[in-house]
Amino acid sequence: MEIINAYSGIHLIQYFLLGRYVLSSWKIFFVISIGWEFLELILPYEFAAEIWANKFADVVFNCLGFYLGKSSRTKNS
């Protein structure tokens, strides 16, 4: 198992889009982001079987994506 995998890029893109077009609140973002990682602990699918270091890396990629998405918003939006 790897710390950074193909899903890391997907996390970055999806949270970029979330920050760019949907959310502006960091509190709600953290609830969604960390909540999903906890949900993966009980999901019976192979994509959810990750080591703890990968879950931490996913949250880092989520934060980076969300930050970049929020930063890319125009001042008029």
C-alpha positions, 0 to 999 in steps of 0.5 A, spaced: 500 500 500 502 506 498 501 513 502 500 517 495 496 513 490 491 515 484 485 516 489 490 522 491 489 526 485 482 524 485 481 527 492 485 534 489 480 535 483 474 533 487 475 538 493 478 543 488 471 543 485 468 543 491 472 549 494 471 553 487 463 552 486 460 549 492 463 551 499 466 557 502 466 554 509 472 551 512 468 548 518 463 544 513 469 542 509 473 539 515 466 535 517 465 532 510 473 531 508 474 527 515 467 524 515 469 521 509 475 518 511 472 515 517 466 512 513 471 509 509 473 505 515 467 501 515 465 501 507 466 493 505 470 496 498 477 495 496 478 502 495 476 504 502 482 499 505 488 504 506 493 505 511 493 510 516 498 514 512 494 514 506 488 517 510 492 522 512 495 524 505 488 524 503 486 529 508 492 533 506 490 533 498 483 535 500 485 541 504 490 543 498 484 542 493 479 546 497 484 551 498 486 552 491 479 552 489 477 557 494 483 561 492 481 561 484 474 564 485 473 571 482 472 577 487 465 578 484 463 571 485 
